[in-house]
Amino acid sequence: MKIKLKKKRLASGKYSLYIEYYKGKATDVDGKQVHSREFEYLKEYLFINPSTASEKKENEETLLRAEQILSIRRAEYAQGKYGIKDKSKDKLLFLTYYDKVKEERYESKGNYDNWDAAQNHIEDYIGKRKISFEDIDEEFVIGFKKYLNKKARTKSNTELSQNSKYSYYNKFKAALRQAFDDGYTRRNFATSVKGFAQGESTREYLTQEELQAMANAYCKHQVLKNAFMFSCLTGLRWSDINKLTWLEVRDEEEGSRLIFKQKKTSGQEYQYISNQARQLLGKRKKEGSLVFKGLKYGAHFNAEILRWCMRAGITKHITFHSARHTHAVLLLEYGADIYTVSKVLGHKEIKTTQIYAKIVDKKKKEAANLIPELEMNYEF
């Protein structure tokens, strides 16, 4: 690979300096040669025609900085090509690096809270030790797994659930994997120790009869009731319902649909909704205004859902997210195929949806034994 410092003329009367990484050429399917290049813009600028001594001096200093960066990039490439390790990276503390990786996932990922929770356990495991990358080995990785399995506790001082162990250890491994890719370790410790198996969590949901009872029961906050029932009828997450605006609700001739971007996955969604779901939204308001204005997430609203359930005669531990589970189960019970359900829920992988199919299968098994036994003489 060739690494060169280049400049681009700007309309402002300056040159913009950048580094070109030339990776060679290849022949495409049409027989044409295609050159592979990548660019790193340095945000360093030169006067095209310096007219004063200060401008000339500034050009000299800018060019010197750019050439120093060029030297560093060439050295980094050589280290990777010939397996030369950057010794300075050994001294970086693992927790400092983990925090950096976590923050990089703040906007792009939907599980930032899990990264944050995992960090708390990593900090507890490390304690007062100053663990840098030169201290990380297989024993360190095994130690964290043992810590999660035996010593780690929740805020309520209970053992971690199987899925919490699975999630936190995966975040730990993801940071180690990224550290290997970034050249902080010579070995990918993420693959050296087997992780936790993912537990099958209980997904509480409402039957059609229970959902009807909820619809008939009193709820102290009408906006909460409307939003919860809307989730049961559409499968939308609380995070997407909470931020839903009238701009994302389209009333069309063939019905109403939502055009929105999922908060968790950032995926663009186009979802038709039933007439009843549309009625729960009420009359249209200004495009930029929230549909469910006044909806809040917190202990008060969570407690009200449980009280609402009690008024409906339901003893299950129902949360707002149970509405999404309810939608999935009811769709399958009323004949929707699992692929369609997966798309409605916005799942990236169909295996995420298959848990609901297992729930429906369980209900079928229960239904097989609903008919009371008959008094019979069995003769063969």
ABEGO torsion letter per residue (X at the ends): XBBBBBBBBBAAGBBBBBBBBBAEBBBBAAGBBBBBBBBBBAGBBBBABBABAAAAAAAAAAAAAAAAAAAAAAAAAAAAAAGBBBAAAAABBAAAAAAAAAAAAAAABAAAAAAAAAAAAAAAAAEABBBBAAABBAAAAAAAAAAAAAABBBAAGBBBBAAAAAAAAAAAAAAAAAAAAAGABABBAAAABBBBBBBBBBBBBBBAAAAAAAAABBBABAAAAAAAAAAAAAGBBAAAAAABBAAABBBBAAEBBBBBBBAAAGBBBBBBBBAAAAAAAEBBBBAABBABBGBBBEAAAAAAAAAAAAAAGBABBBBAAAAAAAAAAAAAAAGBBAAAAAAAAGBABAAAAAAAAAAAAAAAAAAAAABBBBBBBBBX
